[in-house]
Amino acid sequence: MFIRCAFFKGTIIQGKDTEFHAHWQNNLVPLWRTFPNLLELRVMCEVESDDPRNPFPLVMAMEFASREDIKEALDSPARWESKEVSKKLFEMFDGSVIHTVFNAVQFDPIVKY
């Protein structure tokens, strides 16, 4: 299993929090959900951090079965449309976006009664 993440490192421009979050929820999530081969979409908003000098107000994670599936998703029309729609999001954000692909292994918790 592979997870491609977009880490939004920086800060949302003061006074733009509501608009920023509404934009990705209303405009980007519908596009991201149409990426081919997508198994799961998860969007996370930072609540707290042990490193306040390096905030990540938004992290988006997409799960795929293979790296080939990621390549197909990145070559898709939905991805190119989402890049265009993201431009408005970047107008409300002071920072950078880092994309990283992880090889993920899932472990279920051990439940003790």
N, C-alpha and C positions, 0 to 999 in steps of 0.2 A: 504494500500500500504506500502511496506517495501523497504528500500534502504540499501544495504550493501556497505559500503565505505572502501576503503583502503587508509589510510593517510600515505604518504611517508614523515616522519618527519626527516629532516636533510639537507644535502647538496649533490649536484652532485659533484663528484670529478672534480677538476679544469682541464679544457681542454677536458672534456668528455660530455659537454652539448649536442652537436649535435648528438653524438653517442647514448647517453642515450635516447633522445627523438625519434630518428629514430628507436631504438630497440623496444620501447613499441608500436610505431605506426605501424611498419611493421611486428612485430612478435607476440605481445600480443593482440592487438586489434582484429585481425582475430580469435584468439582462444576465447577471451572473448565474442565475438559476437555469438559464438556457444553454450554458456551455455544454458541448457534447461530452459524453462519458463522465460527467460529474456525478460522484457518488454522495457527496455531502458538502454543504456550504455552511460555514460557521463564521459569524462576524462578532468580534469581541471589542468591547469598549473598556478602556482602562478605568479602574475604580481606585486602585492604590498601587504604589510601587516602592521598592526599597531604594530606587535611584531616581529621585524627583528631577535631577538635572537632565535626564534622558526620557522624556515622556513618549508614550505610544498611545495616543488617544483612540486609535483604531487599528485593529488587526483583522484581516480577512484571510480565511483559510479554506482552500478547496481540496477535497480528497478525490484521488483518482486511483485506479487499479494499477496503472503502469505509466512510465515516462512517455511512452508512445501516445497514451491517452491525453497526457498533458500537452504534448506537441500539437495534437489534433485540436484541442480546445484553444490553444494560443493562436492557431491559424484560422480559427472560425470567424465568421462575420460578427457573431455576438461579442467576441473579444474586441474586435476593432471598433464596434459601436460603443462598447463600454469605455474604451480609451477616450473616445470623443466626449462622452457624457461625463467622464471624470474631470474634464478640464474645469468645469464649474466648481467641483469639489476643491480642486487645488487653489482656486481663487480665495477660498476661505481657510486655507491651511498654510502655515509658515513652517516648512520643513521639507523632508524628502520621503520618498517611498522606496523601500528595499524589498525586492522579491527574492524569496528563497524557497528551494524545494528540499523537503525532508523525506527520507525513507523512514516510515513510521511502523513501529511494532506495538500492538496493543496488548495490554495485560489486564485481565479482570482482577478486581480486588479479592482478597481472601476474606471471606465473611466468617466471623467467629460469633457464636451465640452463647 
